[in-house]
């Protein structure tokens, strides 16, 4: 079992190269214009009413933060988690929620605010990690930030490795996944392969499904890249990712549907074409088209129709 306390915290990879860092601006009024489902508005109304009657209800504030984060309404999610931290300033999970959401928000914030948001995120996450020596995901968030943020803006790959090692001491498989992420960012093929072998061996002996959805996709894709004998196990991880998917997850639905189609096709399952059509439909409608994935979809489609 994982000792993580949060199921689907939005911690997408932070794309902090110089060009992206100084040019990404997505004003929140654009988010405010988005059309959400009736269920979202109903849920929001319920939670807001509870808050108005009981503003110190911590579980309700958690639910509000998770609702807004699931739709990438980062400013309102942060507001909810700030209220939690005000109620309990030394709660490591509340600090993690706040810091992690601030890190996600920094990807789309006004460029003049990014540094202050990231510094606040790091401060909250470091405090969370110091208060709870077994908190995996505050450390995982710091690994991402410190790895991808340029040194001039506060990144520190040596400290990122230190947190990878701390995670390894808490949970071997989570630590391996953290190292895999770090080595992948550094494009160190030798260490990537060595770590993947260790992850594979660990998953074979203890095939746990992860509360943090990001890892379900990573492990599922890693299993696909071994051989077809692992495809049934890969499906377990990919289906769990799909089941727990929210808009805050890093890996897109078209990706997961493609890999589900790929596995099912080579396993001889009849649902593979339906899954591939779903992948193609989403990929073609996406505003940011992944042409490499679209090419793979077309190649797999040709195989299916031979």
N, C-alpha and C positions, 0 to 999 in steps of 0.2 A: 504494500500500500504506500501511496505517496503521503508525505507529511505536508503537502501544499494545502492551503486553506481556501484558495480561490480557483474557481473552475475555469473561467474563460476570460482572464484578465487581458485587456488589449495591449499587448506589447509587440507591436509590429517592428520589424527591423528598421532602424533609423538610418536613412540614406544621407549621410553627412559628408558628401564630397563638397568641395568649395562652390561649385556651380549650383548644386541643389540647395546648399545651406543659405546662400544669399539671394536665391530667386524664388523659392516656393512661397507663394502667398495665396491662401484660399480663405477669403473673408468669411466670417461666421454667418453673415447674412445670406450667403449661398446655402449653407447648411439649413438655415432657418426656412428657406423656401422649399426644401425637399418635401416630398409627399410621403408621409408615413402611413402605415396600415391603421385601420380602425382599432385593432387590438392594441397597438402602441398607445393611441390617445386614451383609450379606456383605462389601460394600465397606469398611464401617467396621471390621469385624473384621480384614480383611486389612491395612488401613493402621495400625491400632493395634498389630498384631503386628509390623509392620515398625518402628514407632516404638519398641516395647519392646526390640527388638534393635539398633536403630540410631537413637538419639534425635537425632542431629545430621544426619540425612539431610534436606537442605533440600527436595528435590523431594517427598519424602513428606509433609513438613509443609505444603507448598503444596497437595498433593492433599487432605489432611485439612481444611485451611481451606476449600477450595472445596466439598468434600462437605457440610460443616456449613452453610456459607453458602447453598448451593443449597436447603437445607430451612429456612432462617431460624433455625438454631440458633446464634444470634449469639455467645453466650458461649463456646461451644467453638471456633467459628471464630476469635474474637479470641485465645483461648488458643493456638491453633496459630500464628497470625501473630505473636503476642508472642514465641514461641519462635524464630521466624525472625529477628525484629529483634534478639533477644539474640545470635544467632549472627553476624549481620552488621548492626550498627547503622547503617551508612551506605549501605545498599542502598536506592535510591529506590523500587524496585518493592515491596520488602517493607514499607516505610513506607507506601506507598500502599495496599497490601492491608490493613494494620492500620488506618490512618486511615479508609479507606472503609468498612470493616466496623463500626468504632466509630460512624461517622455513621449507618449503617443501624440499628444496635442502639439508638441514642438515641431512635429513634421509638417503641420499645416498652419502654424501660427504666423502672424505678421513677422517679417524678418527682423524687425527692430526689437521684438520681444523674445525671440528664440533663446538667446543666451541666458536671460534671466529665468526663463521657464526651465531650461535644462539644468541650470545651477540649483534651482529649487528642487527639481526631480532628484538630482544626485544627492542633495542634502537629506531629503526624506528617505531615500532608499538606503543610504549609508547608515542613517539612524536606525532604520528597521533592521538591517543586518546586524548592527551592534547590539540591539536589544534582544534579538532572537538568533542564537548561534546555529539554529537548525532551519532557518528560513531560506529555502532554496530560491524562491522566485525573486526576492529582493536582490539576491546575488546575481541571478540570471539577468535581471534587468540592467544591473550595473555592468555585467560582462558586455551586453549589447552596446550600451552607451559608450563605455570606455574604449571598446574596440573600434567602433565606427566613427566616433567623433575625432576630428583632426586634433593633434596635440596642441596646436595653437589655440584651440577652442575648448581645451580641457580633457581631451582624450588621453588615455594612458594604458597602453597595451600590457605593460608589465603588471599594473594593478589588475587589469582584466584577467590575466593569467592567474593571479593570486586568488581571485574570486572563483575561477574555474576549479582550482585545487580545493578551495573550501567546499564547493558543491560536491566534488568527488568524495570528500571525507564524510559528507552527509548522506549522499546517495550515489553509489558507484555509476549507475546507468545515467543519471542526470548529469553527473560530472563528465562522463564520456561525451554526452550530447553537447555539453557546453564547450568542451575542447574541440569537438568536431566543427561547431559553429565558428570558433576562433580560427582554426586552421583553414577552414574554407574561405573565410574573409581574407586571410593572408595568402591564399592560393598555394599552400604547401602540400603538394600532392602526396608526398611520402607519408607525412603525418596524418593526412586525411585518410588514406588507405589503412594505415595501421589502426587508427581510431575506429574506422568502420568495422574492421574485423573484430575488435573488442566489443563494439556495440552488438554486432551480430551474435557473438557467442553469449553475451549476457541476455539478449532477448530470447535466445533458444532455451536457456536454462530458467529464465523467469520472464515469461511474456506478459508483463503487466501492461494495461492500458493506462494512458496518462490523463490526469485531470487537466493539465495545461495542454490545450488542443494542438498547439504548434508541434509538439513532439510526436503526436500521433501521425501527422503527415510525414515528418522527417523519417521516422522509423518505417512507415509503410513504403515510402519511396526507396529507402535503403534496401529493404527486403526484395523489392522488385528488381533492383540492380544486381542481385546475387544470381538466383536462377529460378526457374519455374516451380521448383519444389517448395519455394517459400511463398507462392502467390496466395494460397489460402490464408496464411498468417498475415500477409500484407493486406488482404481484404479486411481483416478484423480491424486493423489500425485505420485504414482509409474510411471504412464505414463509421467508425467512432468519430473520426474527424468530421465527416459529413453530418452525423447526428448532432454534434455539438457546435456546428458551424454558426458563427455570427459574422456580421459585416466587419467586425474588428479583427478577424483572423487575417493573417498575412497571405496565406496561400489561397488562390482564387477557386471558386466553384468549378470553373471550366477545367482547371488543372486536376482537381480531385475526380471529377467525372471522367476525364480522359484516362487517368490511371486505373480507375475502377473498370472502365471499358476494356482497357489493355489486359488487365489480369483476367477478367471474365472471358475474354475472347480466347486466350491461350489455355484456359481451363475448360473450354468447350461449353460455357454457359450461354444460354439463349438470350440473356438480357444485355449482352455486350453491345449490340447495335443500338438499342434504346439509350443506353448510357452514353455512347459516342455521339448520338444525335443531340442529346442534352448538352454535352460539352461544346459541340459546334455551335449550337443555338446561342448559348451564353457568350461564347468567345466572339462571335460575329456582332453581337449587340453591345459588347463592351466598348466604352469610350476610349480606353487605352488598350488597343488591340495587341495581343501577344502573337506576332506573326510566326514565331518559331513553333509555338504550340499549335497554331492553326495548320501549319505544314505537317506536323506530326499527326494531327487529326485526319487530314486528307490521306496520308500514307496508310494509317490504320484502316480507314474506310475502304481503301482499295483492296487491302488484304481480306477484309471481311466479305467483299463482294466478288472475290475470285471464284 
